[in-house]
């Protein structure tokens, strides 16, 4: 299968790694590319409490345990159409 990158959506990832939308890699004097500078968010600083981090970790662990059990008992089914759609849409 050939995917044509009409809008240049993946061009930055191939050159500069994890570049954000609308940013381009900078070139140094030696000609090597380096990742673009992160955009200036200008927002407030946010901290997450240790209790919230523990709750998030527990929720993630529960999700993984449920998925692991579904794979082991054979009830997990792969949705081929959803996978193909995400590949094509880039999501």
N, C-alpha and C positions, 0 to 999 in steps of 0.2 A: 504494500500500500504506500502510495506517495502522498505526502501532505505538502501542499503548496502554501507557503507563508506569505500570503498576499499583503497583509498589513504590517509585516515586519515584527510580529508579536514575539517571536523567539530569537530574533537576531541579536538582541542585547545579551540574552542568556548564553548564547553560543560564544560571544566575544568576551563579555565582562563578568560573567557569573550571575549573581542575583541582583540585577539592576531593576529599579523601579520604572513604572510607566512614565514615558516622556523624558527620561534621562538617558544620556549617552556616555559611554566610557571615555575617560580622558586619556590622552596619549602623552607619555613622558618624552623628554628630549631624546632618549635612546630609541623611541618608537614603540615601546612596550605599552600595552593597555593596562590601565588600572581602573578599578570600579569607581563609578561616579560618587560624588559626595551625597550623603543622605539629605533629603529635603528638610528645610527648617520647619518643624512642626509648630513651634510657637505656642504650644499648649501648656497645660499644667502638669506638674509631676504627679504621678499616681503610684501609690504603694499598695501592695496586697498583703494582708495580714497572714501570719503563719497558719492560723485556723482555716482561712480561705484556701490557702495552698494545700493543706491537708485534705480538705473536702474535695477539691478538684482532683487530687491524686487518687483518692478513694473512688471517686466516680469513674475515673479513667480505668482503674484496676478492675472495677466491677464490669465495665463494658468489655474489657479484654477477656475476663474470665467467661463471660457469656458467649463471646465469639469463639473462644477456644473450645468450650463445651459443644457448641453447634458444629464446629469442624470435626471434633472427635466422634460425635454420635451420627454424623452424616446428614444432619438437617440443614447445614449451610449450603445455599445455592448461589452460584455466581451469576450475576445479571450481565450477560455479554453485551446486551444493547446499551446498558448504562455505561459500561466501561468504554465501549466504542465512541459513544457520544462525548464523554469527557475527554478522550484523546483528541477527537476532532475539534471540539470547542475549546480545548486548552484549559479546562477547569479541573 
